[in-house]
Amino acid sequence: MEKIHFIREARKSSRDLVAHFALEGVLLVALGILVIKYPGLLIIIASVIFILLGLGAIAIAYKIRKFTKKFDQFFNIFG
């Protein structure tokens, strides 16, 4: 029974992955056409992407630091 559940989950995951890549492809093609039509748009898009990636990296670093502090406290108590 566990194999059947695993196969169903794998099929669902692969369908979700295909849908994700199809949507991403359509959006990237549309974005490419917009950039060809309006070259100045590329600068704005790149800037927004860099800002969002930077904010994401800061948020991840904060969460990792918060987790490692709890991890260190655990080993100080028990270890």
C-alpha positions in Angstrom: 0.0 0.0 0.0 2.9 2.3 0.7 4.3 1.9 -2.8 0.9 2.9 -4.3 0.9 6.1 -2.1 4.4 6.9 -3.2 3.6 6.4 -6.9 0.6 8.7 -6.6 2.6 11.4 -4.8 5.4 11.1 -7.5 2.8 11.5 -10.3 1.3 14.6 -8.6 4.8 16.0 -8.0 5.8 15.5 -11.6 2.5 17.1 -12.8 3.1 20.1 -10.5 6.6 20.4 -11.8 5.6 20.3 -15.4 2.9 23.0 -14.8 5.5 25.1 -13.0 8.0 25.0 -15.8 5.3 25.6 -18.4 4.1 28.7 -16.6 7.6 29.9 -16.0 8.4 29.4 -19.7 5.4 31.4 -20.8 6.2 34.2 -18.4 9.9 34.3 -19.5 9.0 34.5 -23.2 6.5 37.3 -22.5 9.1 39.1 -20.4 11.7 38.7 -23.2 9.3 40.2 -25.7 8.6 43.2 -23.4 12.3 43.8 -22.9 12.9 43.8 -26.7 10.1 46.3 -27.1 11.1 48.4 -24.1 14.9 48.0 -23.5 14.8 50.3 -20.5 12.5 47.8 -18.8 15.5 45.4 -18.4 17.2 47.7 -16.0 14.1 48.0 -13.8 13.5 44.2 -13.9 17.1 43.4 -13.0 17.1 45.9 -10.2 13.9 44.5 -8.7 15.2 41.0 -8.9 18.5 41.9 -7.2 16.6 43.7 -4.4 14.3 40.7 -3.9 17.2 38.2 -3.9 19.1 40.4 -1.4 16.1 40.6 0.9 15.6 36.9 0.6 19.2 36.2 1.5 19.0 38.4 4.5 15.8 36.7 5.7 17.4 33.2 5.2 20.6 34.3 7.1 18.5 35.6 10.0 16.5 32.3 10.2 19.6 30.2 10.1 21.2 32.3 12.8 18.1 32.0 14.9 18.0 28.2 14.4 21.7 27.8 15.3 21.3 29.7 18.5 18.5 27.3 19.6 20.7 24.4 18.5 23.7 25.6 20.5 21.5 26.2 23.6 20.2 22.6 23.3 23.7 21.2 23.2 24.9 23.4 26.0 22.1 22.0 28.2 22.3 18.3 27.1 25.7 17.9 25.8 
